[in-house]
Amino acid sequence: MARTSHPSDIRPSDAPAQDTHPSDHEPRYSRIASRLLGELRDGTVPPGERLPGERELATRFGVSRETVRQALQQLRLAGLVSTDRRGSHATLPGSHAEHIPSLDFPVGAHTREPGGVRHASVTWETPSSEHAEALGLAPHRPTLVHRYESAAADGSGLRTAVTSFSAVAVTEVEELARYRDRADGTASAQLHRAYDWMRRAGLTLHHRDAITRLPQSVLVTRRVHDQYDRPLEITDLVVEAQQDALVYEFTLPAAG
């Protein structure tokens, strides 16, 4: 007599391959896409940043490379990532947790006219003696240094900013720490959410901006400390303008 198969007799290797979770009928690639989307939205992967390779993502999420490929394709179709010869890149616009114009990083980093030019880069180098002293760095100790420049299309309204980060900021803010090994001054620097990253690391930010009139420009010096009065960063911004000297300060709490 022929034996009737029972569902419990089917070994896992005999079962049809289904890329789903036992308690969730959503395809696994869709769940991986959702997790990647979360990283894009919370700034773990900044806009324009290259995503890890398929092999690395497959290892991280414990899935096959084909599943990762399908997840990336889902994000591509939604316009959230793009792919070129160098790999996949995040294209989701960064949304500040709390957008305050005066908190743009670095201070004053914007061009007012369409067609303006901007350039930003990061290096791992010894900061100026003034910055090192403000950050409590030992002489000749290198740190993450961010340089920013913007101007109108015709070259007017030039703004240049140099920011040095403290050892505390680079150590405790994961997103900043990632730049250490690739801070060679050539790669584009996507640090416009630096203050959001600090808040997400549990730091309460206290800013003090000193604005000083110079003969043909204005110098803005921003110092940022945390709730323990530890220095996080110092920025010197030079703007082609004339303003009266002004000092103002405020505190931005850590993310809830």
N, C-alpha and C positions, 0 to 999 in steps of 0.2 A: 504494500500500500504506500502510495506517495505521501511523504511527510509534508504537512502544511507549515510553511514558514511563519514564524511569529515575529513581530517587530523586535522583540528582545533578543532574537537570534542573530540579528544583523550586526556584524562587527563594525566599529567606527570606520575601518578602512573600506568597508563595502558600501557605506552610506554615500549618497550623492554629495559632492562638494558644494557647500553653501557658505558664502562669506558673511555669515550673520552671527550674532551673539545669541546664546540659548534663550536669554530673557528679552531679546530685543530683535524684532524683525527688520530693523533698519539695516541696510547693507553696511558692512564694516567700512568700506571705503568712504561712505557718507559720514560715518562717525569720525573717521580720521580727518576728513575735510573740515568738520565742525571744530575739531580740536585745533587744527591749524588756523582756522578763521579766528578762534579765540586768541591765539598768539598774535595775530595781525592786529586785532582790535585793542588788545591791552598794551601794545607797543613792544612786546617781547621781540617781535620781528618788525623793525621800523619800515615805513614805506620806502621802496627802492632797494631795500636790503636783499641780498641774495639768500634764498632759502637753502637749508642743508640739502645735500644730494639724496637721491632716492635710497641708496644703500643705508645712509645714516638715519633717515626717517624710518625706514623699514625696521631697523634695529631698535630705534627709540620706541616705536609703537608696537613692536612685536608682531608685525604682519609681513606679508610678502611684498616684494618690490612692485608687483603688478597691482596690488591693492593701493600702494602709495601713488602709483601712476594714475589710477582711476580717481583718487582723491584730488590730485593736482589738476586733472582734467576738469573735474567738477568746479574747482575754484577758477580755472581759466575761463570756462564757459560763463561764469558769473562775473568775469572781469576783475577778479580779486588778485590774480597773479598773472604774470606774463612770462614768456620763455624766450630766451635767445641763445646764442652759442655758448654763453657762460652759465646757463642754467635758468632756474625759475626765480622770479623776483616778486616781492610783495608790491602791489599797486594800490592797496586800500589806503585812502587818505587818512592821515593821522588825526584823531579827534582828541583834543585835550580834555582831560577829566574836568578841568575848570578853566576855561579860556579867559584870561585877563590880559588885554593887550600889553600892559606894562611888564608882563611876565614872559614875553617872548624871549627865547634863548637864542643868542645872547641878547642882552638888553639892547633895544633899538634895532633889532635885526629885521629890517624890511626895506623894500623899495616902494615908494609911493606911486611911481608912474609905470604904466604898462611898458613892457619891453626892457625893464631894468635888468641889470646884471648882478648876479650873486655868485659868490664862491666861498666854500668852506672846506677846511681840511683839519686833520688832527695829526699830531706828532707826539712821540714819547721822548721828551728832552728835558734838559735843565731849564727851569723857568727863570725869569729875571729875578734879580736879588730882591726887588720890592715884593714881587709875588711870592717868592719863597718865604720871606719873612712873614707876610700876611697869613700864609697857610701853615706856618710852623714847620716848614720843611728844612732838613739839614742842608748845609751848603753843598751844591753840586749834585743834590739828589734829583733824579729825573722824575717827571710826572706827566700826566696827560695834558697837552696844551692844544686848545682849539683856536683856530684863526678864521675870521669871517670878514668878508668884504662885500659891499653892495654899492651900487650907483645907478643913477638914471641912465636911460639909453644913450644920452649924449655925454655921459661921463660926469655930470654934475651931481651934487648931493652925495659925495663920497662918504661912506661910513666904514671904518675899520675897527675891528674888535679882536682883542686877544684875551682868552680866558685860560686860567690855570686851575686845575682841580687838585684838591688836597688828597693825601693818602687815605683819609677817611672816606671821601667820596668814591674813589676808585675801588676801594676794598669793599664797601658796603652796598654800593649800587651796582648790581649785576650787569646792567646794560652798559655802564661805563667801563667796567672791567674787561668786557669783550673787545674793546678797542685797543687794548695795550699791545697785542701782538700784530696788529695791522695798522698801527698809527705811524705810517711812513711819510705822511704829508702828500701822498698822491691820490689816495682813495677819497671819494666824496664822503663827507661827514654828515650823518643824519642824527644830529644831537638836538634837534629843535624841541624834543619832548624831555629834555634832561631834567627839568623841574618836576614833571609828572613822575619820572622814574625815581627821583629822590623821595617824593611823597609816598610812592608805592613801597619803598624800602622802609617806611615807618619814620621818616625824618620830618620834623616840623621846620619849615624854612623861614628864617628871618633874613629879610633883605634890607640893605642900607645902600641907597644910591646917592652919591655925591656928584653934583653937576657943577662944573667950574668953567667960567668963561675964559677962553684963550684969545689971542689976537685975531685969528681968522677962523676959529672953530670952537667947539665945546667938547670938553672932556667929561665923560661920565664914568665914574668908578663904582662898580657894584661889588659889594661883599656879601656873601651868603653864609650864614651859620645855621646850625641845627639847634634843637631844643636843649642840648648839653653845652652850648656855646662853642662847639667844635667848628672850625672853619671848613667849608665845603668847596667854595670856589671864589675866585676874584676875577673880575673882568674890567679891562680898560677899553672904553669905546670912544673914538674920536669922530665927531660929526662936523661937517662943514656948515656951520651956523653960528649965530651969536645969541646967547641967552644970558640972563642974570644967573648968578650962582644960586643953587637951590639944593637942599638936602631933605630927603623924605625917606621914611622907612615903614615897613609893615611886616606882618607875620602871616605865613600861609600854613595852616595845620597839615599834619600828615593825612594821607588818604584814610578814610574810615574803614 
